[in-house]
Amino acid sequence: MPGSKSHTIRAVAIASLAEGESTITAPMVSQDTRSAAACYRAMGAEIDTCRSDVWRVKGLAGRPLPPENVIDVENSGTTLRVAVGSAALVEKGLIVFTGDEQIRRRPIAPLLEALVRLGARAETARGNGCAPLVVGPRLTGGRTTLEAVTSQYLSSLLINCPLARDDTEITVTVLNEAPYVQITLDWLDAQGIAYERKGLTWFRIKGGQSYRAFERRIPADFSSATFFLCAGAMADADIVVSGLDMNDTQGDKAVADYLRSMGANIEVTDEGIHVSRGDLRGTEIDLNATPDALPAMAVVGCLARGTTRLVNVPQARLKETDRIQVMAAELGKLGARCEELPDGLVIHESKLHGGHVHGHGDHRVVMALSLAGLVGDEPVTIDTAEAVDVTFPEYADLMRSVGADLTTA
């Protein structure tokens, strides 16, 4: 598996805010992570991404600079949320952010409101709670509440508030995707950042701190692994997914447990996670911590006896697409019987067939729909497949390596 996108973007942000030169080994190289590098490069960091196996970052010592032009984060929501907090550290001037059509539909108002309460200027250019955004001086600290419908809002504050002048106190009223916050805290702990917390609902972060240069290897990506774990559980296959660290705090490692609970044969060995199909049965799975798993798990649900319920994941409607609505609609074209819930999906055992489906330019939707092609009698054709490059450019090659008949145009 390639390196973790979540870890790579955090590594780029912290290295860019640090003093000195950092070395990031085995980063995920994808459109999203290149967007993160370009974003922080625009704010003054020197980032060398010429080698795919090692990135080097000369940091800003906590003093980002306004760029000459608008920063376009393309499709990277993580980059936008984290970098907006960094932009609020500028001493003077303004930084303007935009992104692609999907980014310009994704809400960010709760984070901007928190930054304003902490002393910064942060507003939407069109007054609609979405990008384009205007951000400027100066994150000073203080008290704020935060409704973290996406964990990225909280991670942004946790990464950037240590560089504020004063202490920051954050009361979290809503939190989805808790494991991603733990990834952020692991990075802060490795840096020796001083903070107090009560669970994940209250934080006090000491101001006037700094980041130091580091050398770190990026762990492999469980979100990417999801599609191969699901492929092994669905198809007549025997797959080993290697390079993963079960001690890492990435939430999507829970996918192995989800599949095991449905009857897949899952064994964790020194070689990797060994998965093969078992007698799949429907069950109810709480996906609040792992919203990115919803598209792939929806496909698995079609093959399970009885009914599968994917619940407590309303934030899945706020991703690159409304993934609840999109997966119900597109799987329906292939013969699936799905029902939307406000916060999830109900999937009934269904015989899938081939057909043409719309990937909606959403990388995880495209990859999930490709899994449907593994089990039907006819091919599945998916448009906007180029979206896979956002997080997993190697996907097609790796899927072919385990026997999938997958072609790209």
N, C-alpha and C positions, 0 to 999 in steps of 0.2 A: 504494500500500500504506500501511496505517496505521503509526504508529511502533512500534518494537520493544518488546515486553513486557519482555525481559531488560534492556535499557538503561533503560527507564522505572522499573522497580522499583529498580535500583541507584541511579538518580538520586534517587529519593525517599528512599532510605535514607541516602545520603551527604549530601544537602541537609539532612536532619533531624538528622544528627549534627554538621553544620557550625555555625560561628558566623556569624550574619548572615542576610541574605535571598537565596535563590537563585531563579533563574528557569528553568523547564523548558519549552522550546518544543516544540510538536508531540508531546506525549506520546501513547502509546497510552492511550485511554480505554476501559476494559473492566472487568468485574467484578474481575479479578485486580489490576489496577493501582489501582482504587478501594479494594480491600482493603488494599493496601500503604499508601496514604495514610491510611486510617482507623486502621490499626495504629500508625503513627508519630505520628499526631495524638493517639491515646490515651496515648502515652508523653510527650506534652508539646509536640511540634512544632506550629507554627501552619501549616496547609497549606490554601491557597485553591485549590480545584479547580472554581470556578464556571464558568470559561471552559474550553472543550474544547481550545483551541489553546495556552493558556499556563497553567501551574500555578506558583504562588509558594509558597515554603517558607521560613519563619523557623525556623532550626535551634536545637538544644539545646546547642550548644557541647560536645558529647560527654557530656552529663549527662542521660540519659533518666530519667524519673520513673515510679514505679509508678502505674498508673491506678486509678480507683475500682472498676473492674469487670474481668471476664475479657475478654481480647482474642480476638475471633473472626475468624480470617483467611479464613473461608468456604472456598473451593476453592483458594486460592493457596499451593502448596507452596513457591515461591520466597520469598514473603513470610514464611512461617513460619520457614524455615531461616535467612534473613538476620536477621530480627527477633529470634530467640532469642539470637543472638550480641549484638545490641544491648542486649537486656534484661539480659544478664549484666554490663553496665556500670553498673547502678544502684548507688548508694552504700548504700542500705538499702531494706528492703522486698522483696516478691516480686511477680513478674508471672506470671499464669496465661494460657496460650494454649490455644485449642481451634479447631476448624474443622468443616467438614461431614463427612458419613459417609466420604467418600473420604479426606480428610485424616486422619481418625482411624484409618485402616488403613495409612497410609504410614509406613514406618520412619524413625526419626530418632536412634536410640540412638548410632550412632558419633559424631555431632556432640555430643550431650550428654556422652558420655564424654570427648571432647576438651576441652570447656569445663570439666568438673570437674578434669581434670588441670592446667588453666590457672588454677585458683583459684576458679571460679564454683560456685554451686549450680545444678544442672540435672538434673531428674529427671522421669520420667513419672508421672502421677497414678495410673495403674492398673498400673504395673510391667510393661507389655507392649511397651515400646520405641516407642510411638506416642503422639500427643496424646490427651488433654489433658496439658499440660506445666506444670511449676512451675520458674521460673528466678529467680535472685537473685544477690546480691553474691558475689564481685566478681572480675571478670576481671582478673587481675594479670599474666599472662604466664607464661613458663616453657617447658617442653618437652612436646611431645605427638606421638604418631603419629596418623594419620587414614586410615581406610579410606573413601575417597570414592566409594562406589558411585553416588552422584549428585554431580556437581560442585558442587551448591549447598552441601554441607557445607564444602568448601574455600573457596568464595567468602564464606561467612559469617565464617569465621575471618580471611580476608584483609581484609575490610572493617572488622571490629571490633577486631582485635588491635592495630592502630596506636594505639588509644586506651587500651590497657592500661597499667598503671604501668611494667611492666618489658618487656624484649625477649621475643619469642616465637619459638620454633623449632619448625617443623612438618615432620615426615617423613611423606610421603604414600606409603602402601603399596599402595593401589589407586586408580586415577583413571579414571573414565568421563567422557565429554562434555568433553574438554579445551578445545575452543574457548570454552566458556562461562567457563572460568577466565581465558582471555585477555581476554575482555570486561571482567572484573573488574579485571585488571591494567592495562588501558588506562585505567580510571577512576582507579586509584591513581596511575598515572604522571601523568595530567592534574592531579592534586592535589599532586604533588611528594612523595608518601609514600616514605619511605626503607625499602628492603628489599633483601635479597640472595636469590638463588635459584640452584638447579642444575636447569635444565629446569623441570619441574613436579612434581618429586619431593621437593624440599627447599627450605624457605623460612626465612629469619631476618628478622623484622619488628621494627624499632626501636619501643620503647614510648614513651609520653609525647608522641605526635604529635597533630595536630589537623587537621580538615578546614576548608576555607575556602569561603565562599559562591561560587557560580558562576552563569554564564548559559550554557546549552547547548541545542542543538537535538538532539532524539532522532532517530537514523537510522531509516529504514523497516525493517519487520520481514520478514526472510527466512522465518521459520517460517510466517507468514501467506501469503507469496508461494508457498510450496510447492504449495498446492492449485491455484493458477492455472497454475503451470508444468506440473503434472501434467495438468491439464485440457487444456492446449494440446497436450501430447504424446500424449494418448489420443484426443481427439475430432477430428472434422473441423473444425478451428478454426485460427485464426491470431491469436495473442494477444500483446500487448506488456504486460509488467508493468513499471511505471515507478516511479521514486522510490527505487530501491535503489542502495546504494553498494557496489560490488564490492570496495572496499578495506577495508570494515568487517570486523571479526573474527568476526562471527556464523557459527557453523558451518554453518547450514542453507543458506548460499549454495552449498555443495557439491551441493545437489540439481540444479542446472543441469548439473553435470558428470556426476552419476549418469544423468540422462536422456539426455545426449549419448552416454554410453557404451552406452546401450540402443538408440540409433539415432534419437532425436528430433532434429529440426532446431532447434538453439539458437544464437542469435547475440546477442552483447552489443554494443549500440550506445549512442550518446549518448541515444537515446530511452528505452532500457530493455533488458530481456531479451526478445527476440523468440523465441517458441516456436511450432512447428507440428509436426504428427504426421509421423513418418518410418516406416521399416520397423522396428518395435520388435522387439528380440530379447532373450531372457533372458540374464542375466549374474549374477555374484556381487558383492554390494556389502557392504562393511564399514560398518555404521551406528553403530559405537561412539560416534563424535563427534556424531552427529545422530539420536538416538533418536526425536525428535518426527516425523521423516520416515517412520518405519516404516508407519503406517497408510496414508498416501497412496501410498507406493511399493509397498505390497502390492497395491493396486488396479491400478496400472500394470502390475505383473507379470502380472496375469491376461490382459492384451492382448498380451504379448510372446511371440514364437515361442520354443518350447522351455521352459526352466525358469529361473526367477529365484530366487536365494538371497539372503536378507537376513540377515546373520550378525553375530556378535560384539556383540550388543546385549541382554544379559541384563537390563539396567536397565529395558528397556521393560516388563518385568513388574511394575515398582514405581511406575508412573505412576498417573494417576487410576484406571486399571483395569490389569489384566494385558493389555496391548495385543496381545501375541503370541497369547494364547488367544482374546481377543475378536475380533480381526480374522479369525483362521482360522474361528471359528464363524459369524460374521455373513456373511462372504463366501461361506462354504459354502451358506448359505441362498439365495444368488443364483446358484449354479451353479459357483462356483470350486472348484478342487481344490488345497487347501492342506495342508501338513504342518507341525506344530510341531516346532521344535528347542528344546533347552534355552535357546539364546541367539538365537533368530530364527525365520524362516519359510522354507519352500520353497513356491513358488507355480508351478504348472504352467499353461501356456496354457489358458484356459477361455473358453467363451462365456457371458457373464453375461446373466441375465434379470431381470425385475422381481420385486418381492416386498416383504414387510414385514420389517424388521430392527430390532434393538434397539440404540440408540445408547449404552446403559449410562451415560448422563449424562456422557460423556467428550467434550469439545469436539472433539478431533482425530479421534476415531472417527466422530462424526456427520459432520464435514466430509468425511472420507475416503469414507464410505459414500455421500455425495451424489455423489461422482465416478462411482461405479458406475452411477448413474442416467443419466449422460450418454451411455452407450454401449450400453445395452440397448434392446430393442424395447418394453419395458413400464416403467411408472414404478416407482421405488423409494420406499417410504414408511419414514421413519426416526422413531422416537419419541425423546423426551428432547432434541429439537433445540434447546431453549432453552439447553442447555449451551454452545452456540457463543458466547453473550454473555460467557463467562469470558475469552476472548481476542480475539474478532473479531466484534463486533456488526454490522459492515458487511458480513459475508460474503454474506448472501443478496442484498442489493442489488447488490453488485459482481458476483456470479455472474450475476445477471439482466442486468447491463450488457454482458456478453459473450455473451448469447444463451441462457443456460440457462433452461429452463422449470421454475422452482423456486417452490413456494408454501409458505407457513408457516401453521400453524394455532395 
